[in-house]
Amino acid sequence: MMLDFEIIDAHHHLCDFSQSYPWLEGPVEPFRYHGDDRALRRSYLLKDYLADTQGFNLVGCVHIENGAADPLWEADWIQGLHDGNGLPSVQVAKVSLTDPAVLPLLEQVAALPTVRGIRDILNWHPDPRYTHTARPDLLTDAAWLKGFSHLASLGLSFDLQVFPAQLEQAARLAADHPETLIVLDHAGMPIERDPVSLQRWRKGMHRMADQPNVVAKISALGTNDHSWTTASIRPIVLETIDAFGPDRTMFGSNFPVDSLYSSFTALYTAFDDITATMSGHERHQLFAETARRTYRIGSEPTRSKPRQLGAVGPD
């Protein structure tokens, strides 16, 4: 049975494959850590997302930049979708914070009404299948930090995507910039599940939770556990909520990437099952209110206008 309460999906992507998405181009193999992505090498438009979420009381959603070659085009495109359909409700845009022109770039995206924050992916790993960047030091790089320092004055939050080994550095970043709201993506990405790695993840998550300007997002669990079950993700979900509390934790689908591993229905049914013993207030925080507050989504539900969907992007 579909959930009968409001959902704001705090993390999803759209893709117009008439544009360039470098991470979805080039050789398919060797597979990166998210696995065989051939099913993602196509347009995934608003109508496709709404088909995946059909039957749920989706009152809002947050579009997270999807690695388009032209991030400014992508931000403008998402703004246009919102203007025509009411969804996505808001967006997090891409700006490289080491760009010499970072301030005018930030000002340009901040001027879009739907933009709430910036993502500049920082995942570094010695294994090339995992790493997103060739540099392990961006979190402490002077040029990157200078770009980061502009976010708060522009009213922008930062979606932080790192691996567990980087969480200690990330906590220091949050402590050094208490005026900047940081959203920790993908529950800190516990990609390794042996006891030592999980203990390092837990320690890093609690260090992040100690910073009052950090909010956690539980998403992309399938990306880190391709054959996930409710039982396998339960500890990650509950320990994240335990560290941050429901008022600083939210759920996101990471679709279409996580459609490689399950349906939207299976994912949100698992979230429902795992939190079933919590109070209605706590579940409202997790499934909708934390995202609404964090990303400053209007108090009134943002609903799609299906009759307009045929005009949105190519098929």
CORURQUI-V965878 format. One record per residue. N is the residue number from 1. OMEGA is omega in whole degrees, 0 to 359 (none if undefined). BURIAL is I if it has 24 or more other C-alpha atoms within 12 Angstrom, else O. Layout:
BEGIN
n omega burial
N OMEGA BURIAL
N OMEGA BURIAL
END
This chain:
BEGIN
n omega burial
1 179 O
2 179 O
3 185 I
4 179 O
5 184 O
6 175 I
7 165 I
8 179 I
9 189 I
10 182 I
11 172 I
12 182 I
13 168 I
14 185 I
15 173 I
16 190 I
17 168 I
18 176 O
19 181 I
20 173 O
21 189 I
22 183 O
23 178 O
24 180 I
25 179 O
26 184 O
27 177 O
28 181 O
29 2 O
30 182 O
31 172 O
32 190 O
33 178 I
34 174 I
35 182 I
36 187 O
37 181 I
38 179 O
39 180 O
40 186 I
41 180 I
42 175 O
43 172 I
44 189 I
45 181 I
46 180 I
47 178 I
48 178 I
49 180 I
50 175 I
51 179 O
52 184 I
53 184 I
54 179 O
55 178 O
56 179 I
57 183 I
58 182 I
59 178 I
60 177 I
61 184 I
62 177 I
63 178 I
64 183 I
65 188 I
66 174 I
67 176 I
68 179 I
69 178 I
70 184 O
71 180 I
72 174 I
73 183 I
74 180 I
75 177 I
76 179 I
77 180 I
78 176 I
79 180 I
80 177 I
81 178 I
82 182 I
83 182 I
84 190 I
85 183 I
86 176 I
87 350 I
88 183 I
89 180 I
90 180 I
91 170 I
92 186 I
93 179 I
94 167 I
95 174 I
96 187 I
97 173 I
98 180 I
99 178 O
100 180 O
101 189 O
102 184 I
103 177 I
104 176 O
105 178 I
106 179 I
107 181 I
108 181 O
109 179 I
110 179 I
111 177 O
112 186 I
113 183 I
114 185 I
115 178 I
116 184 I
117 183 I
118 167 I
119 174 I
120 191 I
121 186 I
122 183 I
123 172 I
124 181 I
125 179 I
126 177 O
127 183 O
128 177 O
129 185 O
130 191 I
131 174 O
132 183 I
133 180 O
134 185 O
135 178 O
136 193 O
137 186 O
138 181 I
139 179 I
140 181 I
141 185 O
142 181 O
143 179 O
144 181 I
145 176 I
146 176 O
147 180 I
148 184 I
149 180 I
150 191 I
151 187 I
152 182 I
153 178 O
154 179 I
155 184 I
156 171 I
157 180 I
158 173 I
159 186 I
160 178 I
161 181 I
162 173 I
163 183 I
164 181 I
165 181 I
166 187 I
167 178 I
168 177 I
169 181 I
170 178 I
171 177 I
172 175 O
173 180 I
174 180 I
175 181 O
176 182 O
177 185 I
178 181 O
179 182 I
180 177 I
181 181 I
182 176 I
183 180 I
184 183 I
185 165 I
186 177 I
187 178 I
188 173 I
189 177 I
190 187 I
191 178 I
192 190 I
193 174 O
194 185 O
195 181 O
196 180 O
197 179 O
198 178 O
199 176 O
200 177 I
201 180 I
202 180 I
203 179 I
204 179 I
205 179 I
206 174 I
207 177 I
208 181 I
209 177 I
210 180 I
211 186 I
212 180 I
213 180 I
214 175 I
215 183 I
216 177 I
217 177 I
218 185 I
219 176 I
220 179 I
221 176 I
222 178 I
223 181 I
224 183 I
225 191 I
226 180 O
227 187 O
228 170 I
229 176 O
230 180 I
231 184 O
232 180 O
233 183 I
234 181 I
235 180 I
236 180 I
237 186 I
238 180 I
239 176 I
240 179 I
241 179 I
242 182 I
243 189 I
244 186 I
245 181 I
246 182 I
247 175 I
248 180 I
249 179 I
250 180 I
251 173 I
252 185 I
253 190 I
254 175 I
255 6 I
256 184 I
257 183 I
258 170 I
259 173 I
260 189 I
261 180 I
262 171 I
263 174 I
264 181 I
265 180 I
266 181 I
267 183 I
268 172 I
269 176 I
270 177 I
271 179 I
272 182 I
273 184 I
274 183 I
275 188 I
276 182 O
277 180 O
278 181 O
279 177 O
280 179 O
281 180 O
282 180 I
283 176 I
284 176 I
285 185 I
286 187 I
287 184 I
288 196 I
289 179 I
290 177 I
291 180 I
292 182 I
293 183 I
294 184 I
295 175 I
296 175 I
297 183 I
298 183 O
299 177 O
300 180 O
301 174 O
302 183 I
303 180 I
304 176 I
305 190 O
306 183 O
307 181 O
308 190 O
309 181 I
310 182 O
311 187 O
312 172 I
313 179 I
314 175 O
315 none O
END
